[in-house]
Every structure is written in C-alpha cells, then in structure tokens.
C-alpha cells in the first residue's frame, strides 16, 4: 500500500516546511503515512501569523465566530467515516469507538458555537455618585494547544473550539503518534473559511514547540493534555512570561463497587470504564475495589467477561481491544504486571503479549491480591490491566480510593442514595461518576484535582479558560 504524505496548515496555506515524520499503524507495526514537521523558526512564524490575525478575529462578533464553528462541525460530519477510520489507523482503537469520538467532537464544536455568545460581563451597582463600574470578558490572546494521542481528535477539539469561540487564534500541536486526524480536521477548518492565521497546525518535537509557546511573548495561553511529569515541566517553563496554563494530566481512577449496587449494571460499567480505548484513557479505572459480600461473584464474572474480549485490529468486526500505541507502551504495561506478581499478586487471566502479527497487543489482564504499594496501584497503567481488590466498609473504600496523588475521575456503584451523596462529596476527583461509566458531556466541566492538572475544559468553565476578566471604572457621570 502506498504511503501517503501530508502537509501542515500554516498561515491559511498548506505547506511542507520540514522533514517528514513516519506515522505507524500500531495494529500492524508498519508505517502507513508521513506528515511534515516544523523547525522552531516555523513555530515562531506561526505565532506571528496568529498575532496578525488576532485583532480581526477578536473584533468578529461571537455570533459570527459561532457560525464558523458550526461550519467546521458540518465539514467534520461529512467526513466522519473517513476521520474515524484514520483515528483507528493511527491510534488502534476499535472503529466504533473512533466513530463515537468523531461524534463527540462535533458536539463540542456545536456547544461552543453557541456558548461563545454567552461570554457575559456584568454591570456592578455603583458604590459612589459620579462613577459606574462594568466587568467585561475579553479573549486572552494567541493560544498554543498541545493534544495527546489517546483521544487525538476530541481532546484537540476541546481546546480549539473554545479558544476560537472566545476570540483567540489557536495553534494546534497534535501528538506525533497521531497527527493525521488533525490534518483532516485542519482541512475541515480550511473548508469552513476560517480566516488565515486564526487556526494553524504544527507537528514536530514536543519540547521544542512547547518551549517556543512558553517563551514567545505572543503566546498568552497554553492548553495541554498529557502526563503529569510533562505538566510539571510546563508549569516551571511558564514562570518567565507568566503564561496562563490549563493542564489536564495523569489519572489513577478508583472504581468502587458496593454490595448494594445493581450487580449487572456495575459489571457492565466496570468493563467499559476499564477496557474502553484499550485501557488507554486518563479516566480509565486503574484500581477496582469490590465490597467483600459480592467480591467472589464479581471476580468470577469479571474474569470470564474480560477473558472473552476480542483482541485485534480495530478495523476488524467485533473487536473490543485494539493495540497499545507502541512497543514502549506495551513494555510498560508488562512491567506493571510483572511488578505486581513479584509483590505477591496473582494473574487470573491475560498477563502476556497477545500474538497478533507485528502489532502491539496485550491480553486483557485481571490481577488479584495486589498490594497497595505495587506500581499499578500507584501509577497510571495505560493498558487493559485491571487490579481487583476487596474492601470491607465505606470508610476503608474512601481512604483507599483517595490514597493517590491523582484526582481526575472516580467511579462508584451503589443503590443507596445516602451513600451515593456521601461518596460524591468525599471522593477527591474532578469528575465523580455514580452508577455511570461514561461521564463526558459538552456542557459539564472536565479536569483534575491534586496532580491531575489545573483548570477545566468543556462547560462554561471551558470557555472561561480563554477569557480575561476586565474591570472598567467610569468616572465623571453626573
């Protein structure tokens, strides 16, 4: 099969400014596409182009900006099957999940197209004769957006859509492992007629591009999704120019199943929240805690269901588990499994590489008797690996669930309303899910506590991230 090559969208034009980067299909372990990259000078030029576009874009009415977003959504809808297939080719996730990602991306664009019209200020009741006070909301300026590979389209759109809606030009840097869907998205932006420089796309070394975003005074805001380690380095790098940051970093979500839960609903929820996207999700359940009265039954059914999940190429019919993103990710997951076993854990299913051609596949794995100090109980396992632990009472469940430096998401299944309210209030996570394994929705904020990041995406908070608050004091009023 011929390897297709792609350019970058810079200053309203398609360009191939630098060396080509190979993009690998993780299901086959083969290069299927190449995309152009940029040198630092080109990132600087992109920032200059965005700066030139800023004054015109922020003067555009919110209604007009929203109409551009709706046109982008329409273009993406026309190409939904093509974009979904591309996500699966470069990410590996099952095609049905890629289609769902495209659908959610369209919904985000439509949401922010309307929400941009509600960036309200306020009139403050005057405190002194002769003066009046206003509070205005203004776009922060040029934005750098760094997106991850695990949900490459929707997490990019969560940054691009609100930035554009707020009146900010934006430069998207997709992950080097998954840049082609961003090219297709950029084609949708171009087809929608967004003015040159308002939206651009760069590909290249993440550190170099981030450094230019952080040190160039043109860039006023950086939005990042990725690891906590990189998030920390960006916070340090932002100090010199006081660049505003939004960081959605690592997660280590607990899943609590209480004895009073609807068993079938809890089982289905656990399977979804653990194995969706091959476990490569920052809100995946990394630690599953089941109350003792139902622990044995839960374990028996969960192991049986996990062992029957179909592993294979995400383009094949009926596949539940695709490949991990690369060899490094596969080896990292195996290291977590081996560490748990070395510390006394038992493997009830899986635990090995799944032999499927040259792809990066791991068997769905269930571990028991995993000590709390094992790697998989302390650090994010971006893979279909499920440690299942037993607990006795609610206090123990809360203590163990919150015993993490991360706080992105947490899940609980219970039919006891009072318990649901207590758990909701006590769990230390930016998103708490009660009897719900799929929480994301455009109108509600998403982000983390503790070392899972700063700020929120989606909802009205997602637009606020790209707005400054300005106080206007008016004197001389008779």
Secondary structure, DSSP 8 states (H G I E B T S, - for coil): ---EEE-EEETTEEE--S-EEEEEETTTTEEEEEEE---HHHHHHHHHHHHHHHHHHHHS-HHHHHHHHHHHHHHHHHTHHHHHHHHHHHH---HHHHHHHHHHHHHHHHHHHHHGGG---EEE--SSTT-EEEEEEEE--EEEEE--STTTTHHHHHHHHHHHHHT--EEEE--TTS-HHHHHHHHHHHHTT--TTTEEEE-S-HHHHHHHHHH-TTEEEEEEES-HHHHHHHHHHTTTTT-EEEEE----EEEEE-TTS-HHHHHHHHHHHHHGGGG--TTSEEEEEEEHHHHHHHHHHHHHHHHT--BS-TTSTT--B---SSHHHHHHHHHHHHHHHHTT-EEEE--SB--STTS--B--EEEES--TTSHHHHS---SSEEEEEEE-SHHHHHHHHT-SSEESEEEEE-S-HHHHHHHHHH--SSEEEES-S----TTS-B--EETTEES-BSHHHHHHTTEEEEEEEE----
